[in-house]
């Protein structure tokens, strides 16, 4: 059993879709912990929540393997997002942002750390303090800027020093374009590799993902199934990918496992999966048979 740090805010998500409105636990630590529980790893969460969080969500965090009590900041509000899926494209808004994570919060990290900000919650000193043998990054939180009206503006971002330290970077095609200026995901992912990441993964929604490493570029399909709630799918993908990567598996296989676990979480609502590890690997094997070199 591998212990892996996940650094970024836990969130409370208000999700609006064709079924109505619901409030559920969110944020990368929640979804990644869920993937770790299925694949046999443990989470070392570096996060902050406000004392406004409900007992229900505290119990859920504990069930996911997190010591939630140590994360509570007295007088602070938990980070809260609004995710509206009733539009043609998902509309993301923010209601509150919890206290930032500073360098003094980064201590006793295990050998692997996933840097997963969601809304600029990591200070520069915190990023500099993150030192582990294996580093992975989902940059979404560096690319978002909250506005006074609660909307979120996307902005270019590139930290060459951090990118040069990475083993794995996972980002969406839109995020890769903001980081590289390349609208073609294939050119963008290769530029990410040249910036330093040993393995670069671009997620493409229902088109799957592109995986670049060691001079290879492969497209891994998405698993074809019914989607009830796509929230957290990217976080699940990264957590599952890294679980296999840290076991020494080929990155293409890691992406197949990431896609498989993501396909299971979107069949439910929130941070919950009603399937087993056996189901994960069955789906991953199906995906591996359809991988294409590009």
Secondary structure per residue as TSV (DSSP state, phi and psi in degrees):
chain	resnum	aa	ss	phi	psi
A	1	X	-	360.0	122.6
A	2	X	-	-96.7	136.4
A	3	X	E	-98.5	127.4
A	4	X	E	-129.3	130.4
A	5	X	E	-79.2	140.5
A	6	X	E	-127.2	118.5
A	7	X	E	-116.2	110.8
A	8	X	S	161.6	169.1
A	9	X	-	-76.2	136.9
A	10	X	-	-71.9	148.9
A	11	X	E	-135.9	161.9
A	12	X	E	-110.1	123.1
A	13	X	E	-106.4	128.1
A	14	X	E	-95.5	112.9
A	15	X	E	-104.2	129.6
A	16	X	E	-118.5	119.9
A	17	X	E	-147.0	-166.9
A	18	X	T	-65.6	-15.8
A	19	X	T	-86.7	-10.9
A	20	X	E	123.2	-145.4
A	21	X	E	-119.3	144.3
A	22	X	E	-149.5	154.6
A	23	X	E	-114.9	127.8
A	24	X	E	-143.8	159.4
A	25	X	E	-67.7	137.6
A	26	X	E	-145.5	-163.4
A	27	X	S	89.9	150.1
A	28	X	H	-53.3	-43.9
A	29	X	H	-57.3	-36.6
A	30	X	H	-66.0	-50.4
A	31	X	H	-72.3	-38.6
A	32	X	H	-66.7	-38.5
A	33	X	H	-60.1	-36.4
A	34	X	H	-62.6	-44.7
A	35	X	H	-65.9	-38.8
A	36	X	H	-62.1	-39.6
A	37	X	H	-61.3	-35.9
A	38	X	H	-74.8	-39.1
A	39	X	H	-92.7	-4.7
A	40	X	T	95.5	27.4
A	41	X	-	-115.8	169.6
A	42	X	E	-120.1	147.1
A	43	X	E	-99.1	139.1
A	44	X	E	-112.7	94.3
A	45	X	E	-86.6	129.1
A	46	X	E	-112.6	99.2
A	47	X	-	-152.7	171.9
A	48	X	-	-138.4	140.6
A	49	X	E	-132.7	158.1
A	50	X	E	-86.5	167.1
A	51	X	T	-78.5	6.3
A	52	X	T	-85.8	-5.8
A	53	X	-	-69.2	142.3
A	54	X	-	-78.4	159.8
A	55	X	H	-63.0	-32.7
A	56	X	H	-59.8	-47.0
A	57	X	H	-72.8	-31.6
A	58	X	H	-62.4	-42.0
A	59	X	H	-64.0	-40.2
A	60	X	H	-64.8	-39.5
A	61	X	H	-63.3	-42.1
A	62	X	H	-63.5	-40.5
A	63	X	H	-63.3	-27.8
A	64	X	T	-84.0	-0.3
A	65	X	T	96.9	19.1
A	66	X	-	-111.7	142.5
A	67	X	-	-86.6	81.8
A	68	X	G	-65.2	-31.0
A	69	X	G	-58.8	-34.1
A	70	X	G	-75.0	-9.5
A	71	X	G	-96.5	-12.0
A	72	X	E	-73.0	130.6
A	73	X	E	-107.4	115.8
A	74	X	T	-60.1	132.3
A	75	X	T	80.9	-0.6
A	76	X	-	-98.3	159.1
A	77	X	-	-100.0	140.6
A	78	X	-	-67.0	145.3
A	79	X	E	-60.5	129.5
A	80	X	E	-132.0	129.4
A	81	X	E	-114.6	155.8
A	82	X	E	-114.8	125.7
A	83	X	E	-119.9	109.5
A	84	X	E	-104.0	110.6
A	85	X	-	-98.7	9.5
A	86	X	S	-84.8	-10.1
A	87	X	S	-90.1	170.3
A	88	X	S	-60.5	-40.8
A	89	X	S	-115.3	143.9
A	90	X	-	-57.1	134.4
A	91	X	E	-106.5	124.6
A	92	X	E	-111.7	131.4
A	93	X	E	-133.4	165.0
A	94	X	E	-128.9	133.9
A	95	X	E	-98.8	-32.4
A	96	X	E	-158.9	155.6
A	97	X	-	-131.2	127.9
A	98	X	-	-73.7	174.0
A	99	X	-	-56.7	143.9
A	100	X	-	-65.4	155.5
A	101	X	B	-93.7	120.9
A	102	X	-	-107.0	178.6
A	103	X	G	-62.9	-29.8
A	104	X	G	-70.8	-13.4
A	105	X	G	-88.1	-10.6
A	106	X	-	-97.1	96.0
A	107	X	-	-151.7	152.0
A	108	X	S	54.4	43.2
A	109	X	-	-72.6	145.7
A	110	X	-	-72.5	-174.7
A	111	X	S	-70.8	-15.1
A	112	X	E	-129.5	138.0
A	113	X	E	-137.4	135.3
A	114	X	E	-108.1	120.5
A	115	X	E	-93.7	112.9
A	116	X	-	-134.9	60.3
A	117	X	-	-68.0	153.6
A	118	X	S	-121.1	-18.1
A	119	X	S	-158.9	50.8
A	120	X	S	67.8	29.4
A	121	X	-	-85.0	-5.0
A	122	X	B	-98.7	124.6
A	123	X	-	-73.5	161.3
A	124	X	H	-59.7	-39.1
A	125	X	H	-67.4	-32.1
A	126	X	H	-66.3	-44.5
A	127	X	H	-60.3	-43.0
A	128	X	H	-64.2	-31.8
A	129	X	H	-79.5	-13.7
A	130	X	-	-76.4	106.2
A	131	X	-	-131.3	113.3
A	132	X	-	-142.3	161.5
A	133	X	S	-62.4	-34.6
A	134	X	E	-125.8	126.6
A	135	X	E	-122.7	135.0
A	136	X	E	-128.9	153.2
A	137	X	E	-138.5	134.5
A	138	X	-	-112.5	112.1
A	139	X	G	-84.9	7.9
A	140	X	G	-52.2	-39.8
A	141	X	G	-71.0	-20.6
A	142	X	G	-78.8	-17.6
A	143	X	S	-98.3	-3.7
A	144	X	E	-107.9	137.3
A	145	X	E	-128.5	118.3
A	146	X	E	-74.4	137.6
A	147	X	-	-101.7	165.7
A	148	X	T	-60.9	-28.5
A	149	X	T	-86.0	5.1
A	150	X	S	92.0	-7.6
A	151	X	B	-78.3	169.2
A	152	X	E	-123.9	128.9
A	153	X	E	-104.0	133.4
A	154	X	E	-85.8	145.0
A	155	X	-	-141.4	148.6
A	156	X	-	-62.0	151.2
A	157	X	-	-153.1	137.9
A	158	X	-	-158.5	117.5
A	159	X	-	-115.8	96.2
A	160	X	H	-60.9	-35.5
A	161	X	H	-63.7	-46.1
A	162	X	H	-67.9	-44.6
A	163	X	H	-60.4	-33.6
A	164	X	T	-70.8	-16.3
A	165	X	T	-95.3	-5.3
A	166	X	-	-81.4	145.7
A	167	X	S	-91.2	-40.2
A	168	X	E	-137.2	133.4
A	169	X	E	-122.1	131.9
A	170	X	E	-123.3	124.8
A	171	X	E	-149.6	156.9
A	172	X	E	-75.1	166.7
A	173	X	H	-61.0	-40.3
A	174	X	H	-63.7	-39.7
A	175	X	H	-67.9	-39.6
A	176	X	H	-61.8	-39.7
A	177	X	H	-63.1	-40.7
A	178	X	H	-65.6	-31.3
A	179	X	H	-81.9	-29.6
A	180	X	H	-118.9	-17.8
A	181	X	S	79.9	5.3
A	182	X	-	-99.4	121.8
A	183	X	S	-81.0	-21.3
A	184	X	S	-83.5	115.3
A	185	X	H	-56.8	-31.9
A	186	X	H	-68.1	-43.8
A	187	X	H	-68.2	-37.9
A	188	X	H	-62.4	-44.5
A	189	X	H	-68.1	-34.4
A	190	X	H	-67.5	-36.5
A	191	X	H	-65.6	-39.6
A	192	X	H	-57.8	-43.6
A	193	X	H	-60.1	-41.9
A	194	X	H	-68.5	-24.3
A	195	X	H	-74.4	-14.4
A	196	X	T	140.6	-26.8
A	197	X	-	-64.4	130.6
A	198	X	S	-65.2	-39.7
A	199	X	E	-127.4	130.4
A	200	X	E	-122.2	133.0
A	201	X	E	-125.7	126.8
A	202	X	E	-110.9	120.5
A	203	X	E	-86.5	140.5
A	204	X	-	-123.5	26.5
A	205	X	G	64.1	-129.5
A	206	X	G	-70.0	-7.5
A	207	X	G	-91.2	1.2
A	208	X	-	93.4	-132.2
A	209	X	E	-153.0	156.4
A	210	X	E	-106.3	135.2
A	211	X	E	-123.8	119.6
A	212	X	E	-117.3	128.9
A	213	X	E	-167.9	147.2
A	214	X	T	51.9	35.2
A	215	X	T	81.4	2.1
A	216	X	E	-106.6	145.6
A	217	X	E	-133.3	120.6
A	218	X	E	-127.1	147.0
A	219	X	E	-108.3	122.4
A	220	X	E	-102.5	125.2
A	221	X	-	-71.5	159.6
A	222	X	-	-82.4	151.3
A	223	X	-	-76.7	132.2
A	224	X	-	-83.5	107.7
A	225	X	-	-154.8	175.7
A	226	X	-	-80.8	133.0
A	227	X	-	-103.0	122.4
A	228	X	S	-101.4	-35.2
A	229	X	-	-154.8	107.3
A	230	X	-	-84.7	-1.2
A	231	X	T	-59.5	131.8
A	232	X	T	85.0	-1.5
A	233	X	H	-62.2	-38.9
A	234	X	H	-66.3	-38.2
A	235	X	H	-65.5	-44.5
A	236	X	H	-59.5	-42.8
A	237	X	H	-57.8	-50.1
A	238	X	H	-63.2	-45.5
A	239	X	H	-60.7	-43.6
A	240	X	H	-69.1	-41.1
A	241	X	H	-55.6	-50.0
A	242	X	H	-69.0	-32.0
A	243	X	H	-57.7	-45.6
A	244	X	H	-75.9	-36.9
A	245	X	H	-59.5	-40.4
A	246	X	T	-72.5	-11.9
A	247	X	T	-92.1	6.5
A	248	X	T	84.6	15.1
A	249	X	-	-78.0	155.2
A	250	X	-	-60.6	136.9
A	251	X	H	-57.1	-31.3
A	252	X	H	-65.0	-43.6
A	253	X	H	-62.7	-40.2
A	254	X	H	-58.7	-40.5
A	255	X	H	-68.1	-34.0
A	256	X	H	-63.7	-42.0
A	257	X	H	-66.9	-40.5
A	258	X	H	-58.7	-45.0
A	259	X	H	-65.3	-37.1
A	260	X	H	-65.1	-47.0
A	261	X	H	-67.9	-38.6
A	262	X	H	-61.1	-37.6
A	263	X	H	-65.4	-28.3
A	264	X	H	-78.3	-38.4
A	265	X	H	-71.2	-30.7
A	266	X	T	-74.7	-9.5
A	267	X	T	-81.7	-8.0
A	268	X	S	-121.8	-177.0
A	269	X	S	-106.0	129.7
A	270	X	S	75.3	-163.0
A	271	X	S	-82.8	73.9
A	272	X	-	-150.6	140.6
A	273	X	-	-132.7	129.4
A	274	X	-	-104.7	41.3
A	275	X	S	-141.3	175.9
A	276	X	-	-112.1	172.0
A	277	X	H	-60.2	-34.5
A	278	X	H	-61.2	-41.4
A	279	X	H	-62.9	-39.2
A	280	X	H	-58.1	-51.8
A	281	X	H	-72.8	-27.6
A	282	X	H	-64.1	-45.8
A	283	X	H	-67.2	-39.6
A	284	X	H	-62.3	-39.8
A	285	X	H	-63.7	-39.6
A	286	X	H	-61.6	-42.8
A	287	X	H	-66.3	-39.7
A	288	X	H	-59.5	-34.9
A	289	X	T	-66.5	-16.4
A	290	X	T	-112.3	9.3
A	291	X	-	-66.1	140.9
A	292	X	E	-123.6	132.8
A	293	X	E	-78.6	133.5
A	294	X	-	-125.8	360.0
